[in-house]
Amino acid sequence: MPSVMTPKVSVIGAGNVGAEAARGLAARQLADVVLLDIVEGVPQGKALDMLQAGPIVGYDSLVTGSNDYKDIAGSDIVIVTAGLARKPGMSRDDLLKKNAQIISSVAQNIKQHAPNSIILTVTNPLDTMTYLAWKASGFVPEKVVGMAPLLDLARMAAFIAIELNVPLTSVSAMVLGTHGDLMVPVPSQTKVSGKPITELLPQAKIDAIVERTKNGGAEIVAHLKTGSAYYAPAAAAVRMAEAILKDKKELIPSSVLAQGQYGLNDLYIGLPAKLGKGGAEQIVEIELTKAEEAALKRSAEAIKANNQKCVK
Ligand code: APR
C-alpha cells in the first residue's frame, strides 16, 4: 500500500491516549502515523486494526506499529504519551518520579532518531514532563510544546455549555497555568458567542464551574476506576498537531517555555501560544485580572517545585 500522506507523526505510548490520538490523526487524514510502545505486539495490533478501519471510514493514512525508535525517523511531530496514567486516589504528583525517567529516555531517543521533529508532550504531570523533554532533547524551546490547557479549557467550555444550554462549540474558554489543582481558569476571557460569561452567569455559578474544571480529570478517574480520560486528551493533541502541520498560526493555550512573558522565567507553563510549523512560535500576552495573575504565579511556583525534584 503506498504512503499517500506526506507528513509523518509518531506517537510514543500505544495506551489509551496514544492509540486514540493515532486514530484521530489517521481519521482526519493529517499524516502517516507510527505508533510505538515498549510492549511488544500492542502497537502492531492496534495499528493494524486502525489500518483496517481505513476502507470503512474512508481514509488512506498509513498506520504502523513498532517497538523500534528507528521507525520514527523523519517525523514532523512526535507525540509523547508514554508513561503511567493516574489511578483513583493517586495525585498527579505521585506520577512525577516514574514518568520523569520515562520522558527523559523517550526524549533522548527522539533527539537521536527524529532530530528535526516537534515534540508534543501529553504525559503527566504535564508541565514538568514538557520541561524534562526540552532539557533531555536539547531542542529549541519552540519545538517542545505540551498539551493540557486546551484540554482544560475544553472541559470548562463543556460545563458552561451544559449550564447555559448552548452548543458546545459556541463557548470559547480560557485556562492557563499548570495542568493540575492549581490551574488558572480565566473567566474574564471566557465567552459564549462573544459575550463574557461574567455577564451571563452569577459569580457563584462561575465559581462552581471553575472548581469542577479543576477537578475535571479526577471526576473521570473516579468514574472509570481504572485508567484516566483519553478521548478529550487525544482530541486536544490531534488538534494541536493539526495547527502545527497546517502551519495555522492558531492561538491555542499550550504548555510553553516562559522566557519573561507574564513575569515568568525558566519553566514550561500553560500560556496562550501561536502554533505553526515552527511549533509554539509565539507566546501571546493577554490581559488578566489581579486575581488571575496571582493564581498564575501560584501555578508557576508549584511547577517549579516539581521541576526541582526532577532536575539534578
Ligand atoms: N516507552 C514507550 N512506551 C512506554 C514506556 C516507554 N518507556 N513506558 C510506558 N509506556 C507505554 C505503556 O506500555 C502504555 O502502553 O505507555 C502507555 C501508556 O498508556 P496507558 O497506561 O493507557 O495511559 P494513558 O491513559 O494512555 O495515559 C498516558 O497521558 O494523559 C496522560 O496522565 C496520562 O501520563 C498519562 C499519559
Boltz pocket constraint, residues with backbone or C-beta under 6 A from the ligand:
constraints:
  - pocket:
      binder: B
      contacts: [[A, 12], [A, 13], [A, 14], [A, 15], [A, 16], [A, 17], [A, 18], [A, 36], [A, 37], [A, 38], [A, 39], [A, 80], [A, 81], [A, 82], [A, 83], [A, 84], [A, 85], [A, 86], [A, 99], [A, 102], [A, 105], [A, 106], [A, 122], [A, 123], [A, 124], [A, 125], [A, 227], [A, 228], [A, 229], [A, 230], [A, 233]]
      max_distance: 6.0
